[in-house]
Amino acid sequence: MAEGLSNAAICERLHLSVKTVEPAVGSVFAKLRLQQQPDTNRRVLAVLAHLRSVEGLAPARTEE
């Protein structure tokens, strides 16, 4: 996901089926509480959340 790969590309690279990858990706989104919204890219948000946790960066600002 951090490389911007689609589920199909992840499947190909890891030699896994779509039925394996899709629930795993969905689980990442669920654990990070990233709900599908029309104006966001959950894959990018997931990678940013990971980078913040690893690098100790402050959480992203949310619009209120």
N, CA, C and O atoms as a MOPAC input file, in Angstrom:
PM7 MOZYME 1SCF
protein

 N      0.82000 1    -1.18800 1     0.00000 1
 C      0.00000 1     0.00000 1     0.00000 1
 C      0.86500 1     1.25500 1     0.00000 1
 O      0.52500 1     2.24100 1    -0.65300 1
 N      1.96200 1     1.22600 1     0.71400 1
 C      2.82100 1     2.40600 1     0.78900 1
 C      3.42400 1     2.75700 1    -0.56200 1
 O      3.83400 1     3.89700 1    -0.78200 1
 N      3.48000 1     1.80400 1    -1.45200 1
 C      4.00300 1     2.05700 1    -2.79500 1
 C      2.90200 1     2.45700 1    -3.76600 1
 O      3.15400 1     2.64000 1    -4.95700 1
 N      1.68700 1     2.59300 1    -3.26000 1
 C      0.57700 1     2.99700 1    -4.11000 1
 C      0.00300 1     1.88000 1    -4.96100 1
 O     -0.67200 1     2.14100 1    -5.95700 1
 N      0.26500 1     0.63600 1    -4.57800 1
 C     -0.21100 1    -0.49800 1    -5.36000 1
 C     -1.70000 1    -0.73700 1    -5.14000 1
 O     -2.21700 1    -0.54700 1    -4.03900 1
 N     -2.36900 1    -1.14900 1    -6.19000 1
 C     -3.76500 1    -1.55300 1    -6.08100 1
 C     -3.81700 1    -2.93100 1    -5.43300 1
 O     -2.78900 1    -3.59100 1    -5.28000 1
 N     -5.01100 1    -3.36000 1    -5.05500 1
 C     -5.15400 1    -4.70300 1    -4.49600 1
 C     -4.66000 1    -5.75100 1    -5.48600 1
 O     -3.99000 1    -6.70800 1    -5.09800 1
 N     -4.98900 1    -5.57100 1    -6.76300 1
 C     -4.56000 1    -6.53300 1    -7.78400 1
 C     -3.03700 1    -6.59400 1    -7.88500 1
 O     -2.46100 1    -7.67200 1    -8.02900 1
 N     -2.39100 1    -5.43600 1    -7.80800 1
 C     -0.92900 1    -5.40000 1    -7.88600 1
 C     -0.29500 1    -6.03500 1    -6.64600 1
 O      0.73300 1    -6.70400 1    -6.74700 1
 N     -0.90600 1    -5.82500 1    -5.48400 1
 C     -0.41800 1    -6.46100 1    -4.25900 1
 C     -0.52700 1    -7.97300 1    -4.39900 1
 O      0.39200 1    -8.71000 1    -4.04000 1
 N     -1.66200 1    -8.42700 1    -4.92400 1
 C     -1.87500 1    -9.86900 1    -5.14300 1
 C     -0.77600 1   -10.45000 1    -6.02300 1
 O     -0.19900 1   -11.49400 1    -5.71800 1
 N     -0.50400 1    -9.76200 1    -7.10400 1
 C      0.50900 1   -10.24900 1    -8.04400 1
 C      1.88800 1   -10.28900 1    -7.40100 1
 O      2.60800 1   -11.28100 1    -7.52100 1
 N      2.25200 1    -9.21600 1    -6.72300 1
 C      3.58300 1    -9.14000 1    -6.12900 1
 C      3.78700 1   -10.18600 1    -5.03500 1
 O      4.86400 1   -10.77100 1    -4.92600 1
 N      2.74900 1   -10.42200 1    -4.22100 1
 C      2.88200 1   -11.34000 1    -3.09200 1
 C      2.39800 1   -12.75700 1    -3.40500 1
 O      2.43200 1   -13.64500 1    -2.55300 1
 N      1.95000 1   -12.94300 1    -4.63500 1
 C      1.44100 1   -14.25800 1    -5.05600 1
 C      0.28800 1   -14.71500 1    -4.16300 1
 O      0.25000 1   -15.85400 1    -3.69600 1
 N     -0.65600 1   -13.78600 1    -3.93900 1
 C     -1.82700 1   -14.05800 1    -3.12000 1
 C     -3.07900 1   -13.83800 1    -3.96000 1
 O     -3.03100 1   -13.20800 1    -5.01700 1
 N     -4.18900 1   -14.36000 1    -3.47800 1
 C     -5.45200 1   -14.15600 1    -4.18300 1
 C     -6.09600 1   -12.85200 1    -3.71800 1
 O     -5.77300 1   -12.32300 1    -2.65400 1
 N     -7.01100 1   -12.35100 1    -4.53900 1
 C     -7.75800 1   -11.15000 1    -4.18400 1
 C     -8.55800 1   -11.39800 1    -2.90900 1
 O     -8.72600 1   -10.49700 1    -2.08800 1
 N     -9.04700 1   -12.62000 1    -2.75100 1
 C     -9.83000 1   -12.95600 1    -1.55700 1
 C     -8.98400 1   -12.89900 1    -0.28000 1
 O     -9.53300 1   -12.81300 1     0.81900 1
 N     -7.68200 1   -12.94400 1    -0.41300 1
 C     -6.78900 1   -12.81400 1     0.73500 1
 C     -6.44000 1   -11.35400 1     0.98900 1
 O     -6.44000 1   -10.90100 1     2.13400 1
 N     -6.14400 1   -10.62200 1    -0.07000 1
 C     -5.67200 1    -9.24900 1     0.07000 1
 C     -6.78900 1    -8.27900 1     0.46300 1
 O     -6.58900 1    -7.43200 1     1.33400 1
 N     -7.94500 1    -8.39100 1    -0.15900 1
 C     -9.01600 1    -7.43300 1     0.11900 1
 C     -9.40600 1    -7.37700 1     1.59800 1
 O     -9.52300 1    -6.28000 1     2.14500 1
 N     -9.61100 1    -8.51400 1     2.26500 1
 C     -9.94000 1    -8.42500 1     3.70000 1
 C     -8.78100 1    -7.87700 1     4.53300 1
 O     -9.01100 1    -7.19800 1     5.53400 1
 N     -7.55600 1    -8.16000 1     4.13700 1
 C     -6.40000 1    -7.65200 1     4.88300 1
 C     -6.33000 1    -6.13200 1     4.78100 1
 O     -6.09000 1    -5.45100 1     5.77800 1
 N     -6.53800 1    -5.60500 1     3.59100 1
 C     -6.53800 1    -4.15800 1     3.39600 1
 C     -7.70400 1    -3.53400 1     4.16900 1
 O     -7.54000 1    -2.50300 1     4.82000 1
 N     -8.86200 1    -4.15400 1     4.09500 1
 C    -10.02400 1    -3.66900 1     4.84000 1
 C     -9.77900 1    -3.66400 1     6.33900 1
 O    -10.24100 1    -2.77100 1     7.04800 1
 N     -9.05000 1    -4.66600 1     6.81900 1
 C     -8.72300 1    -4.74800 1     8.24200 1
 C     -7.81800 1    -3.59600 1     8.66600 1
 O     -7.98400 1    -3.03600 1     9.75000 1
 N     -6.87000 1    -3.24600 1     7.81800 1
 C     -5.98900 1    -2.10100 1     8.10500 1
 C     -6.83200 1    -0.83600 1     8.22500 1
 O     -6.66700 1    -0.06100 1     9.16700 1
 N     -7.73500 1    -0.63100 1     7.26700 1
 C     -8.58600 1     0.55400 1     7.31300 1
 C     -9.44500 1     0.56800 1     8.57700 1
 O     -9.59800 1     1.61200 1     9.21200 1
 N     -9.99600 1    -0.56700 1     8.93700 1
 C    -10.85000 1    -0.64900 1    10.12200 1
 C    -10.06200 1    -0.35600 1    11.40000 1
 O    -10.53200 1     0.38000 1    12.26800 1
 N     -8.87000 1    -0.93000 1    11.51100 1
 C     -8.05800 1    -0.70700 1    12.71300 1
 C     -7.65000 1     0.74900 1    12.85900 1
 O     -7.50300 1     1.25600 1    13.97100 1
 N     -7.46800 1     1.41600 1    11.72200 1
 C     -7.10100 1     2.83300 1    11.75500 1
 C     -8.32800 1     3.74300 1    11.76100 1
 O     -8.21400 1     4.96900 1    11.76000 1
 N     -9.50800 1     3.11100 1    11.76800 1
 C    -10.78200 1     3.84100 1    11.75500 1
 C    -10.87100 1     4.79900 1    10.57500 1
 O    -11.29500 1     5.94500 1    10.72100 1
 N    -10.46800 1     4.31700 1     9.41100 1
 C    -10.52600 1     5.10900 1     8.18300 1
 C    -11.75100 1     4.68700 1     7.38600 1
 O    -11.74200 1     3.66500 1     6.70000 1
 N    -12.78600 1     5.47700 1     7.48600 1
 C    -14.00300 1     5.16400 1     6.76100 1
 C    -13.93300 1     5.73100 1     5.34900 1
 O    -13.27400 1     6.74000 1     5.09600 1
 N    -14.61900 1     5.06600 1     4.44800 1
 C    -14.60800 1     5.49000 1     3.05500 1
 C    -15.37200 1     6.80400 1     2.91600 1
 O    -16.53500 1     6.91100 1     3.30500 1
 N    -14.69300 1     7.79500 1     2.35300 1
 C    -15.29500 1     9.09800 1     2.11800 1
 C    -14.92600 1     9.52600 1     0.71100 1
 O    -13.83800 1     9.20400 1     0.23300 1
 N    -15.81500 1    10.24900 1     0.03600 1
 C    -15.56900 1    10.59000 1    -1.36600 1
 C    -14.35300 1    11.48100 1    -1.59800 1
 O    -13.77100 1    11.45200 1    -2.68200 1
 N    -13.96300 1    12.26700 1    -0.60700 1
 C    -12.86800 1    13.21800 1    -0.81500 1
 C    -11.54900 1    12.79600 1    -0.17200 1
 O    -10.63500 1    13.61300 1    -0.05800 1
 N    -11.43400 1    11.53400 1     0.25100 1
 C    -10.18900 1    11.06900 1     0.85800 1
 C     -9.71400 1     9.77900 1     0.20200 1
 O    -10.49600 1     9.03700 1    -0.39300 1
 N     -8.43200 1     9.53400 1     0.32600 1
 C     -7.83900 1     8.29100 1    -0.15700 1
 C     -7.36300 1     7.53300 1     1.07300 1
 O     -6.36500 1     7.90500 1     1.68900 1
 N     -8.07400 1     6.47200 1     1.43100 1
 C     -7.75200 1     5.74200 1     2.65700 1
 C     -6.37500 1     5.11800 1     2.61500 1
 O     -5.74200 1     4.98200 1     3.66200 1
 N     -5.88200 1     4.73300 1     1.44600 1
 C     -4.54100 1     4.15800 1     1.36000 1
 C     -3.50000 1     5.19700 1     1.77200 1
 O     -2.56600 1     4.88100 1     2.50900 1
 N     -3.65600 1     6.41300 1     1.30800 1
 C     -2.71900 1     7.48400 1     1.67800 1
 C     -2.82100 1     7.77500 1     3.17100 1
 O     -1.80400 1     7.93800 1     3.84500 1
 N     -4.04000 1     7.83900 1     3.68600 1
 C     -4.22400 1     8.10000 1     5.11900 1
 C     -3.62600 1     6.98900 1     5.96900 1
 O     -3.07800 1     7.25800 1     7.03800 1
 N     -3.72300 1     5.74400 1     5.51200 1
 C     -3.14700 1     4.61900 1     6.25300 1
 C     -1.62500 1     4.73100 1     6.30100 1
 O     -1.01600 1     4.50700 1     7.34700 1
 N     -1.02300 1     5.07200 1     5.18600 1
 C      0.43700 1     5.22300 1     5.14600 1
 C      0.86900 1     6.38700 1     6.02500 1
 O      1.85800 1     6.27900 1     6.74900 1
 N      0.14500 1     7.49600 1     5.97200 1
 C      0.47900 1     8.63900 1     6.82600 1
 C      0.36300 1     8.29200 1     8.30000 1
 O      1.19600 1     8.71300 1     9.10300 1
 N     -0.65700 1     7.53300 1     8.66600 1
 C     -0.81400 1     7.10800 1    10.06000 1
 C      0.37400 1     6.25600 1    10.49000 1
 O      0.88100 1     6.40200 1    11.60200 1
 N      0.81000 1     5.37500 1     9.61400 1
 C      1.96800 1     4.53500 1     9.93100 1
 C      3.22500 1     5.39400 1    10.10400 1
 O      3.97300 1     5.22000 1    11.06700 1
 N      3.44700 1     6.30700 1     9.18100 1
 C      4.63500 1     7.15900 1     9.27100 1
 C      4.62600 1     7.99700 1    10.54500 1
 O      5.66600 1     8.18100 1    11.17800 1
 N      3.47700 1     8.49500 1    10.91500 1
 C      3.38200 1     9.28800 1    12.14800 1
 C      3.72200 1     8.44100 1    13.36900 1
 O      4.37700 1     8.91700 1    14.29500 1
 N      3.28000 1     7.19500 1    13.37100 1
 C      3.54500 1     6.34100 1    14.52900 1
 C      5.01200 1     5.95500 1    14.60100 1
 O      5.57100 1     5.83900 1    15.69100 1
 N      5.63100 1     5.75900 1    13.46500 1
 C      7.03900 1     5.35800 1    13.42500 1
 C      7.95500 1     6.53800 1    13.70100 1
 O      8.93500 1     6.41400 1    14.43500 1
 N      7.64100 1     7.66200 1    13.12200 1
 C      8.51600 1     8.82700 1    13.22700 1
 C      8.15500 1     9.74600 1    14.38500 1
 O      8.84500 1    10.73600 1    14.62900 1
 N      7.08400 1     9.42800 1    15.09700 1
 C      6.68600 1    10.25900 1    16.22000 1
 C      6.17100 1    11.62300 1    15.81300 1
 O      6.26100 1    12.57800 1    16.58300 1
 N      5.63200 1    11.72200 1    14.60800 1
 C      5.10000 1    12.98900 1    14.14400 1
 C      3.76900 1    13.27800 1    14.82400 1
 O      3.07300 1    12.37100 1    15.28200 1
 N      3.44200 1    14.53100 1    14.87600 1
 C      2.15300 1    14.92600 1    15.45000 1
 C      1.02200 1    14.45300 1    14.55300 1
 O      1.20100 1    14.34200 1    13.34000 1
 N     -0.13100 1    14.17400 1    15.12800 1
 C     -1.27500 1    13.76400 1    14.31300 1
 C     -1.67200 1    14.86100 1    13.33300 1
 O     -1.44400 1    16.04700 1    13.57000 1
 N     -2.26500 1    14.43800 1    12.24000 1
 C     -2.71800 1    15.39800 1    11.23500 1
 C     -3.84000 1    16.24600 1    11.80000 1
 O     -4.61900 1    15.78800 1    12.63600 1
 N     -3.91600 1    17.46900 1    11.34600 1
 C     -5.01400 1    18.33900 1    11.75400 1
 C     -6.27400 1    17.92200 1    11.02100 1
 O     -6.23000 1    17.54200 1     9.85100 1
 N     -7.38000 1    17.99400 1    11.70600 1
 C     -8.65900 1    17.69000 1    11.07400 1
 C     -9.44500 1    18.97300 1    10.93400 1
 O     -9.38200 1    19.85700 1    11.78900 1
 N    -10.18800 1    19.06300 1     9.84500 1
 C    -11.01700 1    20.24300 1     9.63400 1
 C    -12.25800 1    20.13300 1    10.48900 1
 O    -12.86600 1    19.06600 1    10.57400 1
 N    -12.63500 1    21.21600 1    11.11700 1
 C    -13.82900 1    21.19700 1    11.96600 1
 C    -14.82800 1    22.19000 1    11.46200 1
 O    -15.90500 1    22.33000 1    12.04100 1

